[in-house]
Amino acid sequence: MATAATEAQLDRTLSAIADGTRRAILHRLQRGEARVTDIARPFRMSLNAVSKHVQVLERAGLVHRDVRGREHWLVFDGAPLDDAAEWIEGMRRFWNERLDALEQFLTAHPTGRVQAPSKRRKPHGR
């Protein structure tokens, strides 16, 4: 069972990757570290707006910042994605098992009707 801390981390990770701009930033950082200004260049938004996206990624632990003099370098960390993928896989397994059980039930009972088990009363005192 997940703790409140792991649930909060999962929330931060999934929220971070829910945005296309942040996914594009992560995609770029998979190739290697980059300066914030280089990351911002291809986007049609202000440096300040890109910095806000980077902050969301940092809070999720997907990006780490290394300040070197006046330059801020970003490094990708995929560990939170591994945790999210594990959670997603668990959900996929859970629902596949449920759907397989439903399919087996419907195959065994094509009319959808199931005879209820008989309710025989036990005699008192015997």
N, C-alpha and C positions, 0 to 999 in steps of 0.2 A: 504494500500500500504506500502511496506517495505521501511524503510529508508536505506541510504547508510551504516550506522553502523550495522543494522541488516543483511543486505546483506553480509557485510564483515564477520560478525560473522558466518553466515551460511556457507560461503565459507571456513572459518577456520575449522569449525566442520566437514563438509563433506570431506575436504582434510585430516583431521586427521584420520578419520575412514576409509579412502580409503585404508590404508595400513594394511596388515595382522598382522604385528608385533605390531602395535599400538592397533589393536583390541584385540590381545592376552594380552597386558598389561592391557587394560581396563577390560577385562574378569577377570584377576587375581585380580585387585583392587576392583571388585564388592564384593569379599569375605571379604574385609577389607583392612585397610592401610598396607603398606609394605615398607621396605627399598629399595632404588634404587638397592643396590647390590643383594638383594633377587629377585627383579624383573628381573635383568639381568641374573641370574644364568641359567635358562633353555634355553636361546638363544645361538645360535652358532655365536656370534658376540662379539666384544669388549664392555667393559663397556662404553667406549666413544660413540660407535654407539648406544647403548641402550639409553644413556643420551640424544642424539640428538632426538630420537623418543619421549622421555619424554618431551623434550622442545616443540615439536610440539603439544603434548597433553596439555601442560600448556598454550601455546598461544591460544589454542581453548577453554580454560576454563574447560576442561574435567578432569584435574588433578591439584591438589594443592599440593605444596611442604611445608613441615614443617621441618625446620632444628632444630635438637636437638643435641647440641654438635657437634660431627663430623659426625653424621648420618643424612641422608636426607630421610625423610619419605614421601610417596606419598599417597594421598587420592583421591578417585574418586568423581567426581561431575557430575551427569547425567543431570543437567538442560539444557546444550546446546543440548543434544540429544533430549530432549523433544521439543525444538524449531524446530529442524530439522525434527522430526517426524510430527509435526504440518504442516510444509511446504510440506512434502511428501504427507501427507493425503490430503491437499488442491489440490495438483497436481493430485492425484488419483481421487478425486471427480470430478475435472474439466474434465479430459479425459473420465471418465466413463459416465458423462452426455453427452458429445459430441458423444461418440460411441453409446449410447442409442438412441440419436436423429437420427444418421445416420441409425441405424437399423430400427427405425420406418419409416423413409423416404423410405428405400429400400423395406420394407414390403408393404408400401402403393403404391409404384411404382415399381413393380417387373421388369419391362422392363428397368428401369432406365431413361425412357423418361418422361419428365414433359411438359405439355402444357404451353407455355408462356402465361402470362396474356395478354388479348387483349389491344391494344393501340388505344383507340378511341379518336379522336380529338374533342376538344370542339369547337363548332362554335364561331367565333369571334363576339362580340357585342350582344350576346343573353344570 
